[in-house]
Amino acid sequence: MGPTGADLIVEARKRANLTQRELAKRAGTTQSSIARWESARSEPSFANVIRLLRLCGFVLDVHLELYDDGLRDDWSQAQRLLRLTPEQRIESNTHMVHIARDLRAAALAAGLA
Protein backbone atom coordinates (compact mmCIF):
# COMPACT_ATOMS: atom_id res chain seq x y z
CA MET A 1 0.00 0.00 0.00
CA GLY A 2 1.26 3.45 -0.85
CA PRO A 3 1.20 6.69 1.08
CA THR A 4 -2.06 8.05 2.43
CA GLY A 5 -3.57 11.43 1.66
CA ALA A 6 -2.28 12.58 5.04
CA ASP A 7 1.27 11.45 4.17
CA LEU A 8 1.17 13.28 0.85
CA ILE A 9 -0.10 16.53 2.38
CA VAL A 10 2.53 16.51 5.12
CA GLU A 11 5.33 15.74 2.66
CA ALA A 12 4.26 18.43 0.18
CA ARG A 13 3.77 21.07 2.88
CA LYS A 14 7.16 20.38 4.43
CA ARG A 15 8.95 20.37 1.07
CA ALA A 16 7.29 23.71 0.29
CA ASN A 17 8.50 25.05 3.67
CA LEU A 18 4.97 25.99 4.66
CA THR A 19 3.34 25.91 8.07
CA GLN A 20 -0.10 24.41 8.49
CA ARG A 21 -1.42 27.94 8.93
CA GLU A 22 0.19 29.13 5.68
CA LEU A 23 -1.19 26.18 3.72
CA ALA A 24 -4.61 26.72 5.29
CA LYS A 25 -4.57 30.37 4.19
CA ARG A 26 -3.72 29.37 0.61
CA ALA A 27 -6.47 26.75 0.68
CA GLY A 28 -9.08 29.04 2.20
CA THR A 29 -9.57 26.76 5.19
CA THR A 30 -8.49 26.63 8.81
CA GLN A 31 -5.22 25.45 10.31
CA SER A 32 -7.19 22.92 12.36
CA SER A 33 -8.60 21.38 9.15
CA ILE A 34 -5.07 20.93 7.79
CA ALA A 35 -3.99 19.44 11.14
CA ARG A 36 -6.92 16.96 11.10
CA TRP A 37 -6.09 15.89 7.54
CA GLU A 38 -2.38 15.54 8.28
CA SER A 39 -3.00 13.49 11.42
CA ALA A 40 -5.57 11.33 9.58
CA ARG A 41 -8.25 12.19 12.14
CA SER A 42 -10.25 13.30 9.12
CA GLU A 43 -9.84 11.83 5.64
CA PRO A 44 -9.50 14.45 2.88
CA SER A 45 -11.15 13.72 -0.44
CA PHE A 46 -8.89 12.79 -3.33
CA ALA A 47 -9.76 16.14 -4.95
CA ASN A 48 -8.69 17.99 -1.79
CA VAL A 49 -5.39 16.11 -1.65
CA ILE A 50 -4.69 17.06 -5.28
CA ARG A 51 -5.66 20.70 -4.60
CA LEU A 52 -3.48 20.95 -1.47
CA LEU A 53 -0.52 19.43 -3.29
CA ARG A 54 -0.92 21.98 -6.08
CA LEU A 55 -1.08 24.80 -3.54
CA CYS A 56 2.28 23.53 -2.25
CA GLY A 57 3.67 23.57 -5.79
CA PHE A 58 3.44 19.86 -6.51
CA VAL A 59 1.41 17.55 -8.73
CA LEU A 60 0.51 13.97 -8.00
CA ASP A 61 1.33 11.65 -10.88
CA VAL A 62 -0.91 8.59 -10.70
CA HIS A 63 -0.93 5.69 -13.12
CA LEU A 64 -2.57 2.29 -13.12
CA GLU A 65 -0.68 -0.95 -13.51
CA LEU A 66 -2.09 -4.42 -13.81
CA TYR A 67 -1.98 -6.20 -10.49
CA ASP A 68 -0.23 -9.55 -10.65
CA ASP A 69 -0.18 -11.47 -7.41
CA GLY A 70 1.45 -14.41 -9.14
CA LEU A 71 -1.26 -16.82 -7.99
CA ARG A 72 -2.45 -17.60 -11.49
CA ASP A 73 1.09 -18.45 -12.62
CA ASP A 74 1.77 -20.38 -9.41
CA TRP A 75 -1.44 -22.38 -9.87
CA SER A 76 -0.62 -23.17 -13.51
CA GLN A 77 2.87 -24.27 -12.53
CA ALA A 78 1.52 -26.43 -9.69
CA GLN A 79 -0.94 -28.11 -12.04
CA ARG A 80 1.82 -28.75 -14.59
CA LEU A 81 4.08 -30.27 -11.92
CA LEU A 82 1.29 -32.50 -10.64
CA ARG A 83 0.91 -33.99 -14.13
CA LEU A 84 4.57 -35.12 -14.11
CA THR A 85 5.65 -38.53 -12.96
CA PRO A 86 8.03 -38.66 -9.97
CA GLU A 87 10.89 -39.45 -12.36
CA GLN A 88 10.03 -36.42 -14.52
CA ARG A 89 9.92 -34.20 -11.43
CA ILE A 90 13.41 -35.36 -10.38
CA GLU A 91 14.71 -34.78 -13.91
CA SER A 92 13.18 -31.29 -14.01
CA ASN A 93 14.61 -30.44 -10.60
CA THR A 94 18.08 -31.71 -11.59
CA HIS A 95 17.93 -29.60 -14.75
CA MET A 96 17.04 -26.48 -12.71
CA VAL A 97 19.91 -27.15 -10.29
CA HIS A 98 22.35 -27.27 -13.23
CA ILE A 99 20.96 -23.98 -14.58
CA ALA A 100 21.29 -22.35 -11.16
CA ARG A 101 24.91 -23.54 -10.85
CA ASP A 102 25.74 -22.21 -14.33
CA LEU A 103 24.19 -18.84 -13.52
CA ARG A 104 26.09 -18.63 -10.24
CA ALA A 105 29.37 -19.50 -11.95
CA ALA A 106 28.74 -16.84 -14.61
CA ALA A 107 27.95 -14.25 -11.92
CA LEU A 108 31.13 -15.14 -10.02
CA ALA A 109 33.20 -14.92 -13.20
CA ALA A 110 31.72 -11.48 -13.93
CA GLY A 111 32.40 -10.32 -10.38
CA LEU A 112 28.69 -9.93 -9.63
CA ALA A 113 28.55 -12.34 -6.71
Sequence and secondary structure as in RCSB ss.txt:
>XXXX:A:sequence
MGPTGADLIVEARKRANLTQRELAKRAGTTQSSIARWESARSEPSFANVIRLLRLCGFVLDVHLELYDDGLRDDW
SQAQRLLRLTPEQRIESNTHMVHIARDLRAAALAAGLA
>XXXX:A:secstr
    HHHHHHHHHHHTT  HHHHHHHHTS HHHHHHHHTTSS   HHHHHHHHHHTT            SHHHHH
HHHHHHHHS HHHHHHHHHHHHHHHHHHHHHHHHTT  
